[in-house]
Amino acid sequence: MSRNSTAPIIPVPQAFIKQYGAQMIASQINATLYGIGLLMVIQYFMRHGKRDPWFIKGTVGMLCLLATLETVFTDHQNYANFVRTFGQYSELNNMVWSVSGKFLFVYLTSFVAQVFFAWCIWIMSRSLSMRYRILIVPVVLLAAMQISSGIGQVFLLATSHKYSALGNKKFWNARVTGMQGAATAACDILITISLILISRANSSGSRSSEESLTSKIVKYSFNRVAATSICAILYVVLFYRTRGTYYFTIPCLASTHINVVSVTHLLMSRDTLREEIDRTFNNSESTRAELHDVPTMVNKSEEMEKTTSHNSVYA
């Protein structure tokens, strides 16, 4: 071979660019959000977790574990596609086993977060009428629909082994994907509406400081539903509108860590809310006694934490 000869140039298939280029973007965003969520979880356990019951600490730990496994499975897929089979475009049709695993952990993370907020709704509405407590029923049903349809999609992925085989199941794959995304968005929206209604009902007839606290809770609820619902809707829209690509994985993977951040942010915000409400009240004993009776999400009494530790997240 002459010195000036060059190796043949193998054109990159468009399928590789559209699919694995999007996968690389999704994995980079995923790793960044995972780092943010992990730092918040560590901060929660170091500064706030000691006084919470094991149920709450276990929920945060479970969310962190699921998010970690999802990130590990995503990185395994990247290693298989970009290192182990790099340049072997004939292998593009083969589905790595970690693909189904990462989606499973995405849906499990959403389910755990939704069950946590359903428990929040139940705790906050215990002193209210049945019409508020009944809000937990559709939330649980939508969460069950989300995880069941997600498991259905994971089953299709795990039994296909090849993307061409998955294409033969596009009827069921499209429907379980749409059901999972719609149930996720509907559940998150209903959680937000329920928290807003219950917070306003608890603070009805209260002072301006308590109304300010309620507005803070409403703000946190809207921030959460805006992030999680947009991810769920984008996931479904991109899945249907950009077929043959992996752009839908960007909001799908991001939703995992947004759920982790939303739960830990709510738990860590209690001290901030307590400080803000303290600044609006006088330091008199009578005012503080009235504050103890306000059924809000802010913990105002160490004694209440000891006697009703399961209420500490909302006390």
C-alpha positions in Angstrom: 0.0 0.0 0.0 1.4 3.4 -1.0 2.2 6.0 1.6 -0.4 8.4 0.2 -3.2 5.8 0.4 -5.9 6.5 2.9 -8.3 4.2 4.7 -11.8 4.0 3.2 -14.3 6.4 4.6 -17.3 4.6 6.0 -20.3 7.0 5.9 -22.2 7.3 9.2 -25.8 6.2 8.9 -28.4 8.9 9.6 -30.0 6.5 12.0 -26.9 6.6 14.2 -26.9 10.4 14.2 -30.6 10.8 15.0 -30.6 8.1 17.6 -27.3 8.0 19.4 -26.6 11.7 19.0 -29.8 12.3 21.0 -28.8 9.6 23.4 -25.5 11.3 24.1 -27.3 14.6 24.8 -29.8 12.9 27.1 -27.1 11.1 29.0 -25.1 14.4 29.6 -28.2 16.2 30.9 -29.0 13.1 32.9 -25.6 13.1 34.6 -25.8 16.8 35.4 -29.2 16.5 37.0 -28.1 13.4 38.9 -25.3 15.3 40.5 -27.6 18.1 41.6 -30.1 15.6 43.1 -27.3 13.6 44.8 -26.0 16.8 46.5 -29.5 17.7 47.7 -30.0 14.2 49.1 -26.6 14.4 51.0 -27.5 17.8 52.3 -30.9 16.5 53.4 -29.5 13.6 55.4 -26.7 15.8 57.0 -28.9 18.7 58.0 -32.6 17.7 58.0 -33.0 13.9 58.1 -32.2 13.2 61.7 -35.5 14.5 63.0 -37.6 12.8 60.3 -39.2 9.3 60.8 -37.8 6.3 59.0 -40.6 6.4 56.4 -39.5 9.8 55.1 -35.8 9.0 55.2 -36.4 5.7 53.5 -38.4 7.4 50.7 -35.5 9.8 50.1 -33.0 7.0 50.1 -35.1 4.9 47.8 -35.4 7.8 45.3 -31.7 8.3 45.4 -31.0 4.6 44.8 -33.4 4.4 41.9 -31.9 7.5 40.3 -28.4 6.1 40.8 -29.4 2.8 39.1 -31.0 4.7 36.2 -27.8 6.6 35.7 -25.7 3.5 35.9 -27.9 1.7 33.3 -27.8 4.8 31.0 -24.0 4.9 31.2 -23.9 1.1 30.5 -25.9 1.7 27.3 -23.6 4.5 26.3 -20.5 2.3 26.9 -22.0 -0.5 24.8 -23.0 1.8 21.9 -20.0 4.2 21.8 -17.1 1.9 23.0 -17.8 -1.8 22.7 -19.5 -1.7 19.3 -18.1 1.6 18.1 -18.2 1.8 14.3 -20.1 -1.5 14.0 -23.2 0.0 12.5 -24.6 -3.4 11.9 -25.0 -3.7 15.6 -27.4 -0.8 15.8 -30.4 -3.1 15.6 -29.4 -5.0 18.7 -30.9 -3.7 21.9 -28.7 -3.5 25.0 -30.3 -5.1 28.0 -29.7 -1.9 30.1 -32.2 -0.1 27.8 -35.2 -1.7 29.5 -33.6 -1.4 32.9 -33.1 2.4 32.7 -36.8 2.9 31.7 -37.9 0.7 34.6 -36.0 2.9 37.1 -37.4 6.1 35.5 -41.0 4.9 36.1 -40.3 3.5 39.5 -38.8 6.9 40.6 -42.0 8.7 39.4 -44.2 6.2 41.2 -42.3 6.5 44.6 -42.5 10.3 44.3 -46.2 10.3 43.5 -46.9 7.9 46.4 -45.0 10.3 48.7 -47.1 13.3 47.6 -50.2 11.2 48.0 -49.2 10.6 51.6 -48.6 14.3 51.9 -52.2 15.0 50.7 -53.6 12.5 53.3 -51.6 14.0 56.2 -52.5 17.5 55.3 -56.2 16.8 54.9 -56.8 14.8 58.1 -58.3 17.8 59.9 -60.5 18.7 56.9 -63.7 17.2 55.5 -64.0 14.0 53.5 -64.1 15.9 50.2 -60.5 16.9 50.7 -59.3 13.5 51.9 -60.9 11.8 48.9 -58.5 13.6 46.6 -55.9 10.9 47.4 -58.0 8.3 45.5 -57.5 9.6 42.0 -53.9 10.4 42.7 -53.2 6.8 43.7 -55.1 5.4 40.8 -53.2 7.6 38.3 -49.9 6.6 39.9 -50.9 2.9 39.6 -51.8 3.5 36.0 -48.5 5.2 35.4 -46.4 2.4 36.8 -48.4 -0.4 35.3 -48.2 1.0 31.8 -44.5 1.7 32.3 -43.9 -1.9 33.3 -45.9 -2.9 30.2 -43.5 -0.9 28.1 -40.4 -2.3 29.9 -41.8 -5.8 29.2 -42.0 -5.0 25.5 -38.5 -3.8 25.5 -37.1 -6.7 27.4 -38.7 -9.3 25.2 -37.8 -7.7 21.9 -34.0 -7.9 22.0 -33.9 -6.1 18.6 -35.3 -2.7 17.6 -36.7 -4.3 14.5 -38.7 -6.7 16.7 -39.9 -3.8 18.8 -41.1 -2.1 15.6 -43.3 -5.1 15.0 -45.0 -4.3 18.4 -45.4 -0.6 17.6 -49.2 -0.8 18.2 -48.8 -1.8 21.8 -45.7 0.2 22.4 -47.3 3.4 21.2 -50.3 2.9 23.4 -48.5 2.0 26.6 -46.1 4.9 26.1 -48.9 7.4 25.6 -50.8 6.0 28.6 -47.7 6.2 30.8 -47.0 9.8 29.8 -50.6 10.9 30.1 -51.0 9.3 33.5 -47.8 10.8 34.8 -48.8 14.3 33.7 -52.4 14.0 35.0 -51.2 12.6 38.4 -48.7 15.5 38.9 -51.2 18.1 37.9 -53.8 16.6 40.3 -51.2 16.4 43.1 -50.6 20.2 42.7 -54.3 21.0 42.6 -54.8 18.9 45.7 -52.0 20.6 47.6 -53.2 24.0 46.7 -56.8 23.3 47.7 -55.8 21.7 51.0 -53.3 24.5 51.8 -55.9 27.2 51.2 -58.5 25.3 53.2 -56.1 24.9 56.1 -55.3 28.6 56.0 -58.8 29.9 55.6 -59.5 32.7 58.0 -55.9 32.9 59.0 -53.7 35.9 59.2 -51.7 37.5 56.4 -48.5 35.7 57.5 -50.2 32.3 57.2 -51.6 33.4 53.8 -48.0 34.2 52.8 -47.0 30.7 53.9 -49.7 29.2 51.8 -48.6 31.2 48.8 -45.1 29.7 49.3 -46.5 26.2 49.3 -48.5 27.0 46.2 -45.3 28.3 44.5 -43.4 25.1 45.4 -46.3 23.0 44.0 -46.5 24.9 40.8 -42.7 24.7 40.3 -42.9 20.9 40.7 -45.8 20.4 38.4 -44.3 22.7 35.8 -41.2 20.6 35.6 -42.5 17.1 35.9 -45.6 17.6 33.7 -43.6 19.3 31.0 -41.2 16.4 30.9 -44.0 13.9 30.7 -45.8 15.8 27.9 -42.6 16.3 26.0 -41.8 12.7 26.4 -45.0 11.6 24.7 -44.9 14.4 22.0 -41.3 13.6 21.0 -42.0 9.9 21.0 -44.8 10.3 18.4 -43.5 13.3 16.5 -39.8 12.3 16.1 -40.1 8.6 15.4 -36.8 6.9 14.6 -34.9 9.1 17.0 -34.1 9.1 20.7 -35.0 12.7 21.5 -37.8 11.6 23.7 -35.3 10.1 26.1 -34.1 13.7 27.1 -37.2 14.7 29.1 -37.8 11.0 30.1 -34.4 10.6 31.8 -34.5 14.2 33.2 -37.9 13.5 35.0 -36.1 10.9 37.2 -33.9 13.5 38.9 -36.6 16.2 38.9 -38.7 13.9 41.1 -35.7 13.4 43.5 -35.1 17.2 43.6 -38.8 18.0 44.2 -39.2 15.6 47.2 -35.9 16.7 48.8 -36.6 20.4 48.1 -39.9 20.1 49.9 -38.4 18.5 52.9 -35.5 20.9 53.0 -37.7 24.0 52.6 -39.4 23.5 56.0 -36.7 25.5 57.9 -36.8 28.3 55.3 -40.5 28.6 55.6 -40.4 28.5 59.4 -37.9 31.3 59.4 -40.0 33.4 57.1 -43.2 32.9 59.2 -41.2 33.7 62.4 -40.2 37.1 61.0 -43.8 38.0 60.4 -45.0 37.2 63.9 -44.4 39.0 67.2 -42.3 37.3 69.8 -45.2 37.2 72.4 -46.1 33.9 73.9 -49.7 34.3 72.8 -48.8 34.7 69.2 -46.5 31.7 69.3 -49.3 29.7 70.9 -51.6 30.6 68.1 -48.9 29.6 65.6 -48.7 26.1 67.1 -52.3 25.6 66.3 -52.0 26.5 62.6 -52.2 23.2 60.6 -49.5 24.1 58.1 -46.5 22.4 56.6 -44.1 24.2 58.9 -42.9 22.5 62.0 -43.2 24.9 64.9 -42.9 22.6 67.9 -40.3 20.1 69.0 -42.8 18.5 71.2 -45.2 17.9 68.3 -42.3 16.2 66.4 -41.8 13.8 69.2 -45.4 12.9 69.8 -46.4 12.8 66.2 -43.2 12.2 64.3 -45.0 11.0 61.2 -46.4 14.5 60.8 -43.0 16.2 61.0 -42.9 16.8 57.3 -46.0 18.9 57.4 -46.1 20.0 61.1 
